[in-house]
Amino acid sequence: MLNKTKKVIVTGEAPVTGAPYSQAVSYGDLLFVSGQGPVDPKTGEVAYGSLEEQVRLVLSNLSAILEAGGASLGDVLKITVFLADMDDFESMNTVYKEYFKGDMPARTCIQADRLPFDIRVEIDAIACIPNNKR
């Protein structure tokens, strides 16, 4: 029988901001990962590098949270990408394709008027936790 308990996921391998939200929450075989920005998990500081550097850090943080929740990037079902400037779309896609290969998750990409701390990208995800990891 599927466990339908809500469980908060926390890992020190991704930024812990102290803001009023969880890094992720699992429910049954689904894992909902909060929006991740380019924050260095070791220092807690925002990394204001190039768009490509920001996307790599965001996806690294996302991957660490997925792993803590028993999933991986390959288990992601849906991604939402928030860009501060839609002119960064192609650069974001170039890095995105380094992390997601084969069967791509469903995705929405929107331009946000302004992101927290004036970052250039934020990404959230919904994943399925494989049966052997629940």
C-alpha positions in Angstrom: 0.0 0.0 0.0 1.3 3.4 -0.9 2.3 5.6 2.0 0.2 8.8 1.8 2.1 10.7 4.5 3.5 14.2 3.9 7.2 14.4 4.7 9.4 17.5 4.6 12.8 17.0 2.9 15.8 18.9 4.1 19.5 18.6 3.1 22.6 20.6 3.8 23.8 19.8 0.3 21.5 22.5 -1.0 20.8 26.0 0.4 18.8 26.3 3.6 17.5 29.8 3.5 15.5 30.1 6.8 12.6 31.4 4.7 9.1 30.1 5.6 9.1 27.1 3.2 10.6 23.6 2.8 13.2 22.6 0.3 10.9 19.9 -0.7 7.9 17.9 0.4 7.1 14.3 -0.5 3.6 12.8 -0.6 3.2 9.2 -1.6 5.5 8.8 -4.6 5.6 12.4 -5.5 8.3 14.9 -4.6 7.6 18.7 -4.9 10.8 20.8 -4.9 10.6 24.5 -4.0 12.0 27.0 -6.4 15.8 27.0 -6.3 18.0 30.0 -7.0 21.7 30.3 -7.5 22.7 30.1 -3.9 26.0 28.5 -2.8 25.0 25.8 -0.3 28.3 26.1 1.6 28.2 29.9 2.1 24.5 30.6 1.8 25.4 33.5 -0.5 23.8 34.3 -3.9 26.2 33.6 -6.8 25.8 36.5 -9.2 27.8 35.0 -12.1 26.8 34.5 -15.7 23.4 33.1 -16.5 25.1 29.8 -17.4 26.8 29.7 -14.0 23.5 30.5 -12.2 21.7 27.7 -14.1 24.4 25.2 -13.2 24.2 26.1 -9.5 20.4 26.0 -9.5 20.3 22.6 -11.2 23.0 21.3 -8.8 20.9 22.4 -5.8 17.8 20.9 -7.3 19.6 17.6 -7.9 20.8 17.5 -4.3 17.3 18.0 -3.0 15.9 15.4 -5.3 18.6 13.0 -4.1 17.7 13.7 -0.4 14.1 12.9 -1.3 14.9 9.6 -3.0 14.8 10.8 -6.6 17.1 12.1 -9.3 16.9 14.4 -12.3 15.8 11.4 -14.3 12.7 11.1 -12.2 11.5 14.7 -12.8 8.1 14.9 -14.3 7.6 18.7 -14.5 9.9 21.7 -14.3 9.0 25.4 -14.1 11.8 27.8 -15.1 11.5 31.5 -14.1 13.8 33.8 -16.1 14.3 37.5 -15.2 14.9 38.0 -19.0 13.5 35.8 -21.7 16.6 36.8 -23.8 18.4 34.3 -21.6 16.2 31.4 -22.9 18.7 29.9 -25.3 21.6 30.1 -22.8 19.4 28.5 -20.2 18.5 25.7 -22.6 22.1 25.0 -23.5 22.9 24.3 -19.8 19.6 22.6 -19.2 20.4 20.0 -21.8 23.6 19.1 -20.0 21.5 18.0 -17.0 18.4 16.5 -18.7 18.9 13.9 -21.4 16.6 11.4 -23.1 13.0 11.6 -22.0 12.7 15.3 -21.0 10.3 16.4 -18.3 7.3 18.5 -19.1 8.4 22.2 -18.7 7.1 25.7 -18.5 9.4 28.7 -18.9 8.2 32.2 -18.1 9.7 35.6 -17.7 9.2 36.9 -14.2 9.1 40.6 -13.6 11.5 40.3 -10.8 13.1 37.3 -8.9 14.2 37.3 -5.3 17.6 39.0 -4.7 17.6 40.0 -8.3 18.8 36.6 -9.5 18.4 35.7 -13.1 16.9 32.2 -12.8 14.8 30.1 -10.4 13.6 26.6 -11.1 11.2 24.3 -9.2 10.3 20.7 -10.0 7.9 17.8 -9.4 9.4 14.3 -9.4 8.3 10.8 -8.9 10.2 8.8 -6.3 11.0 5.4 -7.7 9.3 2.4 -5.9 12.6 1.1 -4.5 13.5 4.4 -2.8 10.2 5.1 -1.0 
